[in-house]
C-alpha cells in the first residue's frame, strides 16, 4: 500500500506538505500499471492528516482482519522535493529501510536517515499500531523544517531534481518490493505505540 495525504495546514499552499506526496501516487500508478506484479499495489490518498490522522485512522479501522493480514507494507510519501530523499528510520520497519537503502545505492540516489519524531506524526502511525510494516519517505531536514505549515510552502520550495529522484527511487523500490516481498513475511514493525 502506498499513501499520502491531500489536506494541508492553514498557512501556505500545501505544495510540499503534502501535494508533493499525493501527486506522486498518480505517476507511480501510471509507471507500474503495465508491470506484471506478483502483489497488488493499493494507492490511497488520505484526508485529515493535519487534523490528527483522521483519514488514515479511519481507513485502518475499516480494514477487515484478512485485509490487515494481507497488507505486506505501507509506504508513506510525505513532504518530498525539498532535498534528496530521506527516510524516517525510527518510525520505519528495519527490513523496509534496508530494502530502500539497497535500491538507493543501486540507483545512485542519495538517501539519508532523518528522524522527524519531534516534528509531528504521519499516516504510518495507524498502520504501525496494527503491526503492519511501514516506511515513511520524506525530504525534511532541520534547515527545511520552517517551510512546513508556513507561507513558504509553495511550488517554489520544491527542487525538481530532488523531486524526480524521489519518484525514481520509490518507483524502483515498489518494483523491487514486489519481487522481494516474501522476505518481509513474518517481519514485525520496528517501533511500537
PyMOL commands that set and color helices and strands:
alter all, ss='L'
color gray80, all
select helices_A, chain A and resi 15-32+54-62+65-70+94-106+124-129+145-147+155-157+160-184
alter helices_A, ss='H'
color red, helices_A
select strands_A, chain A and resi 2-5+43-46+74-77+86-87+112-113+134-138
alter strands_A, ss='S'
color yellow, strands_A
deselect
rebuild
show_as cartoon
